[in-house]
Amino acid sequence: MIDSSILQDKKAAYFTLGCKLNFAETSTIGQNLKAYGVQTVQKGQQADICIINTCSVTEVADQKCRQAIRRLVRSHPHALVIVTGCYAQLQPQQISEMPGVDLVFGTDRKGDIIPAIMQKLSEHSEYTDHSSSFPFFPSCSHGDRTRYFLKVQDGCNYFCTYCTIPLARGRSRNGSIQSLVEQARNVAQEGGREIVITGVNIGDFGRTTGETFLQLIQQLDQVEGIDRYRISSIEPNLLTDEIIDFCAHSRHFMPHFHIPLQSGSDHVLQLMHRRYDTALFRHRIEHIKQLMPHCFIGVDVIVGTRGETAEHFEESRQFIQSLPISQLHVFSYSERPGTRALQIPHIVSPQEKHERSQQLLALSDEKLRQFYTAHIGQTRPVLIEHAPRTKPMHGFTDNYIRVEIPNTPALAGNIQNVTLGDFTTTGDALTGIL
């Protein structure tokens, strides 16, 4: 039995790359270490423990992970360095050979990190675990004191041809509705006002427990003290009409969806092994807008995948342009070792990928400006976020319009009705009139 007091008064540094799910998991690791007396390192201090939570969605992400590892090793030369996350899951040998790295944990073993740290610090034999299972590691984090990120699901049973996520995070699994509702209640007790529901493929919720995502959000909607829920990225084939109908009439679910399209060409969707076509995607968007005309809809798109000819891209661009969406998140396709996409002929050049990305980013700017402009003059509820006294305060409306107001500290953490004015000088928000 290892004496946990060995962690008392140790200092830890944390570095996270990638998605909101990773940030939520890092936050949970930090909270658990804090319970053992571990303090977060302050600027200028040397850390005893460094934890780096990695991403591997693209080769650029892998490169950033290696850079981050080297940087933290240099900054904290005497620290115990632990690397976890998707890159650690896919390339554990490569990471373990990097100078200064002490422990490597894939996504399947994040729950073992703290006992491993205690064992390593106790100078016991090196911690090993040959388990190949992927347990569900619950996590709930907060960035701004008003917004929390609740992980409800992990892993993915979809094997899209371009994606390594099932290899990095394992098969779909989830916590129970009862446990997740309890976490939401804890957020309310801590003063949190908004929860973003996160996961790898959250619409697939229930694989572990036999429950459904619709049942989950129905139960979360009943938690007292939480004013707002937002659903992070959800697959269009899993975003059912029933889920949309519920959100439209719920107490606390906001008119805001994030839906991955990836391509507006049915041929490319087939090459990707996506589980929907453009007709279904259009139906989902139109159904949302029919019930919630003011709803913000963000959409993911990948450009330059193998097999995407110029004609397919133009078909995709025109399809996206025809949709009443609010914003695009544009990604350039990146070759990932071990994916079936590598077997698809027709490779898009880096220059062509860049040009296609620029076209869609311009379209996204146009869509977002149109969405914001349509709401000028309206009065909408805004959750005001904390800000330094010398800077303006910001917040988001229920339908995810970023609003800037004069600094009024008493409003921080409150939901305030605000009349939306013109664009700010930076153009990324509307001015708010109290």
C-alpha positions as CSV (number, residue, x, y, z in Angstrom):
1,M,0.0,0.0,0.0
2,I,1.5,3.3,-1.1
3,D,1.3,6.3,1.4
4,S,-0.7,9.0,-0.5
5,S,0.9,11.6,1.8
6,I,3.9,11.5,-0.6
7,L,1.8,13.9,-2.8
8,Q,1.3,16.5,-0.1
9,D,2.6,19.9,-1.1
10,K,3.9,18.7,-4.4
11,K,3.5,21.2,-7.4
12,A,2.0,20.1,-10.7
13,A,2.1,21.7,-14.2
14,Y,-0.6,20.8,-16.7
15,F,-0.6,21.2,-20.5
16,T,-3.5,20.2,-22.7
17,L,-3.8,20.0,-26.5
18,G,-6.9,19.2,-28.6
19,C,-10.6,19.0,-27.8
20,K,-12.8,20.1,-25.0
21,L,-13.0,16.5,-23.8
22,N,-9.2,16.6,-23.2
23,F,-9.5,19.8,-21.2
24,A,-12.3,18.3,-19.1
25,E,-10.1,15.2,-18.4
26,T,-7.1,17.2,-17.5
27,S,-9.2,19.3,-15.2
28,T,-10.4,16.2,-13.4
29,I,-6.9,14.8,-13.0
30,G,-5.9,18.2,-11.5
31,Q,-8.9,18.2,-9.1
32,N,-8.1,14.7,-8.0
33,L,-4.5,15.5,-7.4
34,K,-5.5,18.6,-5.5
35,A,-7.5,16.4,-3.1
36,Y,-4.2,14.8,-2.2
37,G,-2.6,18.1,-1.5
38,V,-0.9,18.8,-4.9
39,Q,-0.8,22.5,-5.8
40,T,-0.9,23.9,-9.3
41,V,2.5,25.4,-10.1
42,Q,2.6,29.2,-10.3
43,K,4.6,31.3,-12.8
44,G,8.3,31.1,-11.9
45,Q,8.0,28.0,-9.8
46,Q,9.5,24.6,-10.6
47,A,7.0,21.7,-10.9
48,D,7.4,18.3,-9.2
49,I,4.9,16.7,-11.7
50,C,4.1,17.6,-15.3
51,I,1.1,16.1,-17.0
52,I,0.7,16.6,-20.8
53,N,-2.6,15.5,-22.3
54,T,-2.1,15.1,-26.0
55,C,-4.1,15.1,-29.3
56,S,-3.5,13.2,-32.5
57,V,-6.2,14.4,-34.9
58,T,-3.6,15.5,-37.4
59,E,0.2,15.2,-38.0
60,V,0.4,18.9,-37.0
61,A,-1.2,17.9,-33.7
62,D,1.4,15.2,-33.2
63,Q,4.1,17.8,-33.9
64,K,2.7,20.2,-31.4
65,C,2.5,17.4,-28.8
66,R,6.2,16.7,-29.2
67,Q,7.1,20.4,-29.0
68,A,5.0,20.7,-25.8
69,I,6.7,17.7,-24.2
70,R,10.2,19.0,-25.0
71,R,9.2,22.5,-23.7
72,L,7.9,21.2,-20.4
73,V,10.9,18.9,-19.9
74,R,13.2,22.0,-20.4
75,S,11.2,24.2,-18.1
76,H,10.9,21.6,-15.3
77,P,14.0,19.5,-15.6
78,H,13.5,17.7,-12.3
79,A,9.8,17.0,-12.6
80,L,8.2,13.6,-13.1
81,V,6.8,13.9,-16.6
82,I,3.6,12.0,-17.6
83,V,2.2,12.0,-21.1
84,T,-1.3,10.8,-21.8
85,G,-4.1,11.2,-24.4
86,C,-4.6,10.2,-28.0
87,Y,-1.1,10.7,-29.2
88,A,0.1,8.6,-26.2
89,Q,-2.4,5.9,-27.1
90,L,-1.2,5.7,-30.7
91,Q,2.5,6.3,-30.4
92,P,3.5,5.2,-26.8
93,Q,6.9,3.8,-27.8
94,Q,7.8,7.0,-29.7
95,I,6.9,9.1,-26.7
96,S,8.5,6.9,-24.1
97,E,11.8,7.3,-26.0
98,M,11.7,11.1,-25.7
99,P,14.3,12.4,-23.2
100,G,12.7,13.3,-19.8
101,V,9.4,11.4,-20.2
102,D,8.8,9.1,-17.2
103,L,5.4,7.6,-17.8
104,V,3.1,7.2,-20.8
105,F,-0.6,6.5,-20.5
106,G,-3.0,6.0,-23.4
107,T,-6.6,7.1,-23.1
108,D,-7.5,3.7,-21.8
109,R,-5.4,4.3,-18.6
110,K,-6.0,7.9,-17.6
111,G,-7.7,6.6,-14.4
112,D,-4.4,5.0,-13.4
113,I,-2.3,8.1,-13.6
114,I,-2.5,9.1,-9.9
115,P,-1.6,5.7,-8.4
116,A,1.3,5.5,-10.9
117,I,2.6,8.9,-9.8
118,M,2.4,7.9,-6.2
119,Q,4.2,4.6,-7.0
120,K,6.9,6.4,-9.0
121,L,7.5,9.0,-6.4
122,S,7.7,6.3,-3.7
123,E,10.6,4.8,-5.7
124,H,8.8,1.5,-6.1
125,S,9.2,-0.6,-9.2
126,E,8.1,1.0,-12.4
127,Y,4.4,1.1,-12.8
128,T,3.1,-1.3,-15.4
129,D,-0.4,-2.3,-16.5
130,H,-1.0,-4.5,-19.5
131,S,-4.8,-4.1,-19.5
132,S,-6.2,-3.5,-23.0
133,S,-9.6,-2.4,-21.8
134,F,-10.9,1.1,-22.0
135,P,-12.8,2.0,-18.9
136,F,-15.0,5.1,-18.8
137,F,-13.1,7.9,-17.0
138,P,-15.6,10.5,-15.7
139,S,-14.6,14.1,-15.8
140,C,-16.2,17.6,-15.4
141,S,-14.2,20.8,-15.8
142,H,-14.7,24.5,-15.9
143,G,-13.0,27.2,-17.8
144,D,-14.8,30.4,-16.9
145,R,-16.4,30.1,-13.5
146,T,-19.8,30.1,-15.1
147,R,-19.3,27.3,-17.7
148,Y,-18.6,23.7,-17.1
149,F,-17.8,20.8,-19.5
150,L,-19.4,17.5,-18.6
151,K,-18.0,14.4,-20.3
152,V,-20.9,11.9,-20.7
153,Q,-19.3,9.5,-23.3
154,D,-16.0,8.4,-24.6
155,G,-14.7,6.3,-27.6
156,C,-16.3,5.6,-31.0
157,N,-17.7,2.6,-32.8
158,Y,-17.6,4.4,-36.1
159,F,-14.5,3.7,-38.3
160,C,-14.5,6.7,-40.7
161,T,-11.8,6.1,-43.2
162,Y,-9.8,9.3,-42.3
163,C,-10.0,9.0,-38.5
164,T,-7.8,7.4,-35.8
165,I,-10.2,8.1,-32.8
166,P,-11.4,4.5,-32.4
167,L,-7.8,3.4,-32.2
168,A,-6.9,6.2,-29.8
169,R,-9.9,6.2,-27.5
170,G,-11.4,2.7,-27.9
171,R,-15.0,1.7,-28.4
172,S,-18.0,3.8,-27.3
173,R,-18.8,3.7,-23.6
174,N,-20.4,6.0,-21.1
175,G,-21.3,6.8,-17.5
176,S,-24.8,6.2,-16.1
177,I,-27.5,8.8,-16.3
178,Q,-27.7,8.7,-12.5
179,S,-23.9,9.4,-12.1
180,L,-24.0,12.2,-14.7
181,V,-27.0,13.9,-13.1
182,E,-25.2,13.8,-9.8
183,Q,-22.2,15.6,-11.4
184,A,-24.6,18.2,-12.8
185,R,-26.0,18.8,-9.3
186,N,-22.5,19.2,-8.0
187,V,-21.9,21.9,-10.7
188,A,-25.0,23.7,-9.5
189,Q,-23.8,23.6,-5.9
190,E,-20.4,25.1,-7.0
191,G,-22.3,28.0,-8.7
192,G,-22.0,26.9,-12.3
193,R,-24.7,28.3,-14.5
194,E,-24.0,26.5,-17.9
195,I,-22.9,22.9,-18.8
196,V,-21.6,21.9,-22.2
197,I,-22.2,18.2,-22.8
198,T,-19.1,16.6,-24.3
199,G,-17.8,13.3,-25.5
200,V,-16.3,11.7,-28.6
201,N,-19.6,10.6,-30.1
202,I,-22.2,11.7,-27.6
203,G,-25.2,10.8,-29.7
204,D,-24.1,7.1,-29.2
205,F,-24.6,7.5,-25.5
206,G,-25.9,4.3,-23.8
207,R,-23.7,1.6,-25.2
208,T,-22.5,0.8,-21.7
209,T,-25.8,1.3,-19.7
210,G,-28.6,0.5,-22.2
211,E,-29.8,4.1,-21.8
212,T,-30.2,6.8,-24.6
213,F,-29.0,10.3,-25.2
214,L,-32.6,11.5,-25.2
215,Q,-33.2,10.1,-21.8
216,L,-29.9,11.7,-20.5
217,I,-30.8,15.2,-21.6
218,Q,-34.4,14.8,-20.3
219,Q,-33.0,14.0,-16.9
220,L,-30.3,16.7,-17.0
221,D,-33.0,19.3,-17.9
222,Q,-34.6,18.6,-14.5
223,V,-31.5,19.5,-12.4
224,E,-32.2,22.6,-10.4
225,G,-29.7,25.4,-10.5
226,I,-28.3,24.8,-14.0
227,D,-29.7,27.5,-16.3
228,R,-28.1,26.4,-19.6
229,Y,-27.1,23.3,-21.4
230,R,-25.3,23.2,-24.7
231,I,-24.8,20.0,-26.8
232,S,-21.3,19.7,-28.3
233,S,-20.7,18.0,-31.6
234,I,-23.3,15.4,-32.4
235,E,-23.5,13.2,-35.5
236,P,-26.4,14.1,-37.8
237,N,-27.6,10.5,-38.0
238,L,-27.8,10.4,-34.2
239,L,-29.3,13.9,-33.8
240,T,-32.9,12.5,-34.1
241,D,-36.0,14.6,-34.7
242,E,-37.0,13.6,-31.1
243,I,-33.9,15.2,-29.7
244,I,-34.4,18.3,-31.7
245,D,-38.1,18.5,-30.6
246,F,-37.1,18.1,-27.0
247,C,-34.5,20.8,-27.1
248,A,-36.9,23.2,-28.8
249,H,-39.4,22.9,-25.9
250,S,-37.0,22.1,-23.0
251,R,-36.5,24.3,-19.9
252,H,-32.7,24.8,-20.2
253,F,-31.3,23.4,-23.5
254,M,-30.1,26.3,-25.6
255,P,-30.9,26.9,-29.3
256,H,-27.4,25.9,-30.4
257,F,-26.1,22.8,-32.2
258,H,-22.8,21.8,-33.5
259,I,-23.1,19.1,-36.3
260,P,-20.3,17.5,-38.3
261,L,-21.0,17.5,-42.0
262,Q,-17.4,16.8,-43.2
263,S,-18.4,17.0,-46.9
264,G,-21.4,18.2,-48.9
265,S,-20.7,15.6,-51.6
266,D,-22.4,12.3,-51.2
267,H,-19.6,10.6,-53.1
268,V,-17.0,11.9,-50.7
269,L,-19.3,11.0,-47.7
270,Q,-19.3,7.4,-49.0
271,L,-15.5,7.4,-49.3
272,M,-15.3,8.6,-45.7
273,H,-17.8,5.9,-44.6
274,R,-20.0,8.4,-43.0
275,R,-23.4,7.2,-41.9
276,Y,-25.7,9.7,-43.6
277,D,-26.1,11.6,-46.8
278,T,-26.7,15.2,-47.7
279,A,-30.5,14.7,-47.8
280,L,-30.5,13.6,-44.2
281,F,-28.2,16.4,-43.2
282,R,-30.4,19.0,-44.9
283,H,-33.5,17.5,-43.2
284,R,-31.8,17.9,-39.8
285,I,-30.9,21.5,-40.4
286,E,-34.3,22.4,-41.8
287,H,-36.1,20.7,-38.9
288,I,-34.0,22.7,-36.4
289,K,-34.7,26.0,-38.1
290,Q,-38.4,25.2,-38.4
291,L,-38.7,24.8,-34.6
292,M,-36.0,27.3,-33.6
293,P,-35.5,29.9,-36.4
294,H,-33.0,31.8,-34.2
295,C,-30.9,28.7,-33.5
296,F,-27.1,28.9,-34.0
297,I,-25.8,26.0,-36.0
298,G,-22.1,25.3,-36.3
299,V,-20.8,22.8,-38.9
300,D,-17.5,20.9,-39.2
301,V,-16.1,20.4,-42.7
302,I,-12.9,18.6,-43.9
303,V,-11.3,19.8,-47.2
304,G,-8.9,18.0,-49.4
305,T,-9.6,14.4,-48.3
306,R,-8.4,11.7,-50.6
307,G,-10.8,11.3,-53.5
308,E,-12.2,14.9,-53.3
309,T,-11.8,16.2,-56.8
310,A,-12.4,19.8,-57.7
311,E,-15.9,18.9,-58.9
312,H,-16.7,17.2,-55.6
313,F,-15.4,20.2,-53.6
314,E,-17.5,22.6,-55.6
315,E,-20.6,20.3,-55.1
316,S,-19.8,20.5,-51.3
317,R,-19.3,24.2,-51.3
318,Q,-22.6,24.8,-53.1
319,F,-24.4,22.5,-50.7
320,I,-23.0,24.3,-47.7
321,Q,-23.9,27.7,-49.1
322,S,-27.5,26.6,-49.5
323,L,-27.9,25.7,-45.8
324,P,-29.2,28.1,-43.2
325,I,-26.2,27.5,-40.9
326,S,-24.3,30.0,-38.8
327,Q,-20.6,29.1,-38.9
328,L,-18.1,26.6,-40.3
329,H,-15.2,24.9,-38.6
330,V,-12.9,24.1,-41.5
331,F,-10.2,21.4,-41.3
332,S,-7.6,20.4,-43.9
333,Y,-7.3,16.6,-44.4
334,S,-4.2,15.1,-42.8
335,E,-2.8,11.7,-43.6
336,R,-3.1,9.4,-40.6
337,P,-1.1,6.1,-40.4
338,G,-3.3,3.0,-40.2
339,T,-6.4,4.6,-41.7
340,R,-8.2,3.2,-44.7
341,A,-8.3,6.6,-46.4
342,L,-4.7,5.8,-47.5
343,Q,-6.1,3.3,-49.9
344,I,-8.2,5.9,-51.8
345,P,-6.7,7.3,-55.0
346,H,-6.5,10.9,-56.0
347,I,-4.4,13.0,-53.6
348,V,-5.2,16.7,-53.2
349,S,-2.1,18.9,-53.1
350,P,-1.3,21.1,-50.1
351,Q,-1.8,24.2,-52.2
352,E,-5.3,23.1,-53.3
353,K,-6.2,22.2,-49.7
354,H,-5.3,25.7,-48.7
355,E,-7.2,27.3,-51.4
356,R,-10.3,25.2,-50.6
357,S,-10.0,26.1,-46.9
358,Q,-9.8,29.8,-47.7
359,Q,-13.0,29.6,-49.8
360,L,-14.9,27.9,-47.0
361,L,-13.5,30.2,-44.3
362,A,-14.7,33.2,-46.4
363,L,-18.1,31.5,-46.7
364,S,-18.1,30.9,-42.9
365,D,-17.4,34.6,-42.2
366,E,-20.3,35.6,-44.5
367,K,-22.7,33.2,-42.8
368,L,-21.7,34.3,-39.3
369,R,-22.0,38.0,-40.2
370,Q,-25.5,37.4,-41.7
371,F,-26.5,35.5,-38.6
372,Y,-25.3,38.3,-36.2
373,T,-26.8,41.1,-38.4
374,A,-30.2,39.4,-38.3
375,H,-30.2,39.8,-34.5
376,I,-29.2,43.4,-34.2
377,G,-31.8,45.3,-32.2
378,Q,-33.1,42.2,-30.4
379,T,-33.0,41.7,-26.7
380,R,-31.7,38.4,-25.6
381,P,-30.4,36.8,-22.3
382,V,-26.6,36.9,-22.0
383,L,-24.5,34.9,-19.5
384,I,-21.9,37.5,-18.5
385,E,-18.4,36.1,-18.0
386,H,-15.7,37.3,-15.6
387,A,-13.1,39.7,-16.9
388,P,-10.2,41.9,-15.6
389,R,-11.5,45.3,-14.5
390,T,-9.5,47.0,-17.3
391,K,-11.2,45.1,-20.1
392,P,-14.7,44.9,-21.5
393,M,-16.9,42.0,-20.3
394,H,-18.2,39.4,-22.7
395,G,-20.8,36.7,-22.7
396,F,-23.0,34.6,-25.0
397,T,-26.6,34.9,-25.8
398,D,-28.8,31.8,-25.5
399,N,-28.2,31.3,-29.3
400,Y,-24.4,31.7,-29.0
401,I,-23.9,35.3,-30.2
402,R,-20.8,36.8,-28.5
403,V,-21.7,40.1,-26.8
404,E,-19.4,42.8,-25.4
405,I,-20.6,45.1,-22.6
406,P,-18.9,47.8,-20.5
407,N,-17.1,46.3,-17.5
408,T,-19.6,45.9,-14.7
409,P,-18.2,43.4,-12.1
410,A,-21.5,42.9,-10.3
411,L,-22.9,41.3,-13.4
412,A,-20.3,38.6,-13.7
413,G,-21.8,35.1,-13.5
414,N,-25.4,36.5,-14.0
415,I,-27.8,36.1,-16.9
416,Q,-28.8,39.6,-18.1
417,N,-31.2,40.7,-20.8
418,V,-29.1,42.7,-23.2
419,T,-30.2,44.6,-26.4
420,L,-27.8,43.7,-29.2
421,G,-26.1,46.7,-31.0
422,D,-23.8,46.9,-33.9
423,F,-20.5,45.0,-34.4
424,T,-17.5,45.7,-32.2
425,T,-14.4,47.2,-33.7
426,T,-12.8,43.7,-33.8
427,G,-15.9,42.4,-35.7
428,D,-16.2,39.2,-33.6
429,A,-19.0,40.3,-31.3
430,L,-22.0,42.6,-31.0
431,T,-22.1,45.5,-28.6
432,G,-24.6,45.0,-25.8
433,I,-26.8,47.7,-24.4
434,L,-27.9,47.1,-20.8
